[in-house]
Amino acid sequence: EVLLRMHSVGICGSDVHYWQHGRIGDFVVKDPMVLGHEASGTVIKVGSGVTHLKPGDRVAIEPGVPREMDEFCKTGRYNLSPTIFFCATPPDDGNLCRYYKHNASYCYKLPDNVTFEEGALIEPLSVGIHACKRAGVTLGSKVFVSGSGPIGLVNVIVAKMMGAAVVVVTDLSASRLQKAKEVGADFTIQVKNETPQEVASKVESVLGCMPEITVECTGVQACIQAGIYATRSGGTVVLVGLGPEMVTVPIVNAAVREVDVRGIFRYCNT
């Protein structure tokens, strides 16, 4: 383990949601809990077995640490381990504090040209990396990102970095779509009250074809529906945004067109 002096900690939508509502799905806040899981800091002390870090090192923190070597860890999918420790997911305390102790293997040394703020943002960036990996984004992919909030934006950045030829983004907000353009989106569509099918055909008309990949970052039922309708037969929809537990979707449309619907849970090896 290492002891860290914390420097920058992002405030995630989930932190705000726990604070305001006290639960997300099955994760319920029963006792006082420290928030924060997007974090960077400086090593001030290292445990006896730690060799890759030393006091003074600036690090980014990966907030999810497996507690045991189970089948999920053995297959490299440690994010799915049921006993994983994760900062600011009840009952585990987060790192929005002055000093914080963490498993050294889940602390990553920051290069000198990466700021503490950027170091903290590696956590949300990792969600985009994991989502785009699950989606199979590669050279020449045509990608539809639904939602232009922070997680939509990191998916735009990662999709372009992974070789996507074209990325189109939808959102209700013009200012958010402007930001998507700034980070590399090729096309943006401001949606108002179109039906899911209408949104899908708008995506197709700006791209000139249907995208093979849709990354859905809102969790809104109508957006998930639009994501399925928009995706080319044989393509993939990755659900990143989480809304209500039960959602009505055109699953038969997806099934008969061999559109794969995949979920993600945080990230691993990113």
C-alpha positions as CSV (number, residue, x, y, z in Angstrom):
1,E,0.0,0.0,0.0
2,V,0.9,3.7,-0.3
3,L,-0.1,6.7,1.6
4,L,-1.1,9.7,-0.6
5,R,-1.5,13.4,0.0
6,M,-4.5,14.0,-2.2
7,H,-4.4,16.8,-4.8
8,S,-7.3,16.8,-7.3
9,V,-10.6,14.9,-7.0
10,G,-13.3,15.1,-9.6
11,I,-17.0,15.2,-8.6
12,C,-18.9,12.5,-10.5
13,G,-22.6,12.4,-11.2
14,S,-22.6,9.3,-9.0
15,D,-21.1,11.2,-6.1
16,V,-23.9,13.8,-6.4
17,H,-26.5,11.1,-6.8
18,Y,-25.4,9.3,-3.6
19,W,-25.4,12.7,-1.7
20,Q,-28.9,13.6,-2.9
21,H,-30.6,10.2,-3.1
22,G,-28.6,7.9,-0.9
23,R,-28.6,5.0,-3.4
24,I,-27.8,3.9,-6.9
25,G,-29.6,0.7,-7.7
26,D,-28.6,-2.0,-5.2
27,F,-25.8,0.2,-3.8
28,V,-27.4,1.9,-0.7
29,V,-25.7,4.4,1.6
30,K,-26.4,3.1,5.1
31,D,-23.5,4.9,7.0
32,P,-21.5,8.1,6.6
33,M,-19.3,7.7,3.6
34,V,-16.4,9.7,2.0
35,L,-17.2,10.6,-1.6
36,G,-14.7,10.9,-4.5
37,H,-13.2,8.3,-6.9
38,E,-11.6,10.4,-9.7
39,A,-8.4,11.3,-8.1
40,S,-4.7,12.1,-8.2
41,G,-2.2,12.8,-5.5
42,T,1.4,12.6,-4.2
43,V,3.0,9.6,-2.6
44,I,4.2,10.4,0.9
45,K,4.9,6.9,2.3
46,V,5.2,3.4,0.7
47,G,4.7,0.0,2.2
48,S,7.7,-2.4,2.5
49,G,6.7,-4.4,-0.6
50,V,6.3,-1.4,-2.9
51,T,9.0,-1.1,-5.5
52,H,7.5,0.9,-8.4
53,L,6.7,4.1,-6.4
54,K,8.5,6.3,-4.0
55,P,7.7,9.3,-1.9
56,G,7.3,12.4,-4.1
57,D,5.8,10.5,-7.1
58,R,2.7,12.0,-8.5
59,V,0.1,9.4,-9.3
60,A,-3.4,8.8,-10.7
61,I,-5.5,6.4,-8.6
62,E,-7.6,3.6,-10.0
63,P,-10.5,3.4,-7.5
64,G,-11.5,-0.2,-8.0
65,V,-9.3,-2.8,-6.3
66,P,-10.2,-6.5,-6.1
67,R,-10.2,-8.0,-2.7
68,E,-9.6,-11.6,-3.7
69,M,-8.2,-13.5,-6.6
70,D,-11.4,-14.9,-8.0
71,E,-12.4,-16.2,-11.5
72,F,-13.0,-12.7,-12.7
73,C,-9.6,-11.6,-11.7
74,K,-8.0,-14.7,-13.3
75,T,-9.6,-13.9,-16.6
76,G,-8.6,-10.2,-16.5
77,R,-12.1,-8.9,-15.8
78,Y,-11.5,-7.8,-12.3
79,N,-14.1,-5.0,-12.5
80,L,-16.7,-7.7,-12.4
81,S,-15.4,-9.2,-9.1
82,P,-18.3,-9.2,-6.7
83,T,-16.1,-8.4,-3.7
84,I,-14.2,-5.5,-5.4
85,F,-13.4,-2.4,-3.3
86,F,-14.4,0.7,-5.1
87,C,-14.0,4.2,-3.8
88,A,-17.3,5.9,-2.9
89,T,-19.5,3.0,-3.6
90,P,-21.2,2.1,-0.4
91,P,-19.9,1.0,2.0
92,D,-16.4,1.8,0.7
93,D,-15.0,5.3,1.5
94,G,-13.8,7.4,-1.4
95,N,-10.7,9.7,-1.6
96,L,-12.1,13.2,-1.3
97,C,-9.9,13.8,1.7
98,R,-6.5,15.1,2.6
99,Y,-4.7,11.8,3.1
100,Y,-5.6,8.5,1.6
101,K,-4.2,5.0,1.6
102,H,-4.5,2.8,-1.5
103,N,-3.2,-0.4,-3.0
104,A,0.1,0.5,-4.8
105,S,-0.7,-1.6,-7.8
106,Y,-3.6,0.6,-8.5
107,C,-1.6,3.8,-8.4
108,Y,0.0,5.0,-11.7
109,K,2.9,7.4,-11.9
110,L,2.0,10.5,-13.8
111,P,4.5,11.8,-16.5
112,D,5.8,15.3,-15.7
113,N,3.7,16.8,-18.6
114,V,0.4,15.5,-17.1
115,T,-1.1,17.8,-14.5
116,F,-2.9,16.6,-11.3
117,E,-6.2,17.7,-12.8
118,E,-5.6,15.6,-15.9
119,G,-4.5,12.8,-13.7
120,A,-7.8,12.8,-11.9
121,L,-9.6,12.8,-15.3
122,I,-8.0,9.6,-16.3
123,E,-10.7,7.8,-14.3
124,P,-13.7,9.1,-16.4
125,L,-11.5,8.7,-19.6
126,S,-11.1,5.0,-18.7
127,V,-14.9,4.6,-19.0
128,G,-14.6,5.7,-22.6
129,I,-11.7,3.4,-23.3
130,H,-13.5,0.4,-21.8
131,A,-16.7,1.3,-23.7
132,C,-14.9,1.7,-27.0
133,K,-13.1,-1.6,-26.5
134,R,-16.3,-3.4,-25.8
135,A,-17.8,-1.7,-28.9
136,G,-14.9,-2.9,-31.1
137,V,-14.0,0.6,-32.3
138,T,-11.2,0.3,-34.8
139,L,-9.7,2.0,-37.9
140,G,-12.5,3.3,-40.1
141,S,-15.3,2.7,-37.7
142,K,-18.4,4.9,-38.0
143,V,-19.6,5.7,-34.5
144,F,-22.7,7.3,-33.1
145,V,-22.3,8.7,-29.5
146,S,-25.6,9.4,-27.9
147,G,-25.3,12.1,-25.3
148,S,-22.7,14.8,-25.0
149,G,-22.1,15.0,-21.3
150,P,-18.6,14.3,-19.8
151,I,-18.9,10.6,-20.5
152,G,-20.2,11.2,-24.1
153,L,-17.2,13.5,-24.6
154,V,-14.6,11.0,-23.4
155,N,-16.1,8.4,-25.8
156,V,-15.8,10.9,-28.7
157,I,-12.1,11.5,-27.8
158,V,-11.3,7.7,-27.4
159,A,-13.2,6.6,-30.5
160,K,-11.2,9.1,-32.6
161,M,-8.0,8.0,-31.0
162,M,-8.9,4.3,-31.7
163,G,-9.2,5.1,-35.4
164,A,-12.9,5.9,-35.9
165,A,-13.4,7.6,-39.3
166,V,-16.5,9.5,-38.3
167,V,-18.2,10.2,-35.0
168,V,-21.7,11.8,-34.8
169,V,-23.0,13.0,-31.4
170,T,-26.6,13.8,-30.3
171,D,-27.7,15.9,-27.3
172,L,-30.5,18.3,-26.3
173,S,-28.0,21.0,-25.4
174,A,-26.3,23.2,-28.1
175,S,-23.5,24.2,-25.8
176,R,-22.7,20.5,-25.0
177,L,-22.6,19.7,-28.7
178,Q,-20.3,22.6,-29.3
179,K,-17.9,21.1,-26.8
180,A,-18.2,17.7,-28.6
181,K,-17.1,19.5,-31.8
182,E,-14.2,21.0,-30.0
183,V,-13.0,17.5,-28.8
184,G,-13.2,15.9,-32.2
185,A,-16.8,15.0,-33.2
186,D,-17.3,15.2,-36.9
187,F,-21.1,15.8,-36.8
188,T,-23.5,16.9,-34.1
189,I,-27.3,16.7,-34.1
190,Q,-29.4,18.7,-31.6
191,V,-32.5,16.6,-30.8
192,K,-35.7,18.2,-29.6
193,N,-38.8,16.0,-29.6
194,E,-38.1,13.7,-32.5
195,T,-39.2,10.0,-32.2
196,P,-36.4,7.5,-31.8
197,Q,-36.9,6.4,-35.4
198,E,-36.5,10.0,-36.5
199,V,-33.3,10.4,-34.5
200,A,-32.0,7.2,-36.1
201,S,-32.7,8.5,-39.6
202,K,-31.1,11.8,-38.9
203,V,-27.9,10.0,-37.8
204,E,-28.0,7.9,-41.0
205,S,-28.5,11.0,-43.2
206,V,-25.5,13.0,-41.7
207,L,-23.2,9.9,-41.9
208,G,-24.4,8.8,-45.3
209,C,-24.9,5.3,-43.9
210,M,-25.9,3.7,-40.6
211,P,-23.1,3.5,-38.0
212,E,-21.7,0.1,-37.1
213,I,-21.3,1.2,-33.5
214,T,-23.5,3.2,-31.1
215,V,-22.3,4.2,-27.7
216,E,-25.3,5.2,-25.6
217,C,-24.3,7.6,-22.7
218,T,-27.6,9.0,-21.5
219,G,-29.6,6.0,-20.0
220,V,-32.8,7.6,-21.3
221,Q,-35.3,5.1,-22.7
222,A,-35.9,7.0,-26.0
223,C,-32.2,7.3,-26.6
224,I,-31.6,3.6,-26.1
225,Q,-34.4,2.9,-28.6
226,A,-32.9,5.4,-31.0
227,G,-29.5,3.7,-30.6
228,I,-30.8,0.3,-31.6
229,Y,-32.7,1.7,-34.6
230,A,-29.7,3.7,-35.7
231,T,-27.2,0.9,-35.6
232,R,-26.4,-1.0,-38.8
233,S,-27.3,-4.7,-39.0
234,G,-24.5,-6.8,-37.5
235,G,-23.3,-3.8,-35.5
236,T,-22.9,-3.2,-31.8
237,V,-24.7,-1.0,-29.2
238,V,-22.9,-0.3,-25.9
239,L,-25.0,0.9,-23.0
240,V,-22.9,3.2,-20.9
241,G,-25.5,5.6,-19.4
242,L,-27.7,4.1,-16.7
243,G,-31.3,5.1,-16.1
244,P,-34.2,3.2,-14.6
245,E,-33.8,-0.5,-13.9
246,M,-36.6,-1.5,-16.4
247,V,-36.5,0.0,-19.9
248,T,-38.7,-0.8,-22.9
249,V,-36.5,-1.4,-26.0
250,P,-37.0,-2.8,-29.5
251,I,-35.1,-6.0,-28.7
252,V,-36.6,-7.9,-31.5
253,N,-35.4,-5.3,-34.0
254,A,-31.9,-5.8,-32.6
255,A,-32.2,-9.6,-32.5
256,V,-33.4,-10.1,-36.1
257,R,-30.7,-7.7,-37.4
258,E,-27.9,-9.3,-35.3
259,V,-27.2,-6.0,-33.5
260,D,-25.3,-6.9,-30.3
261,V,-26.3,-5.0,-27.2
262,R,-23.5,-4.8,-24.6
263,G,-23.2,-3.2,-21.2
264,I,-20.2,-2.0,-19.4
265,F,-19.4,-1.8,-15.7
266,R,-16.7,0.9,-15.1
267,Y,-13.5,-0.3,-16.7
268,C,-10.5,-2.7,-16.3
269,N,-6.9,-2.6,-17.6
270,T,-7.3,0.9,-18.8
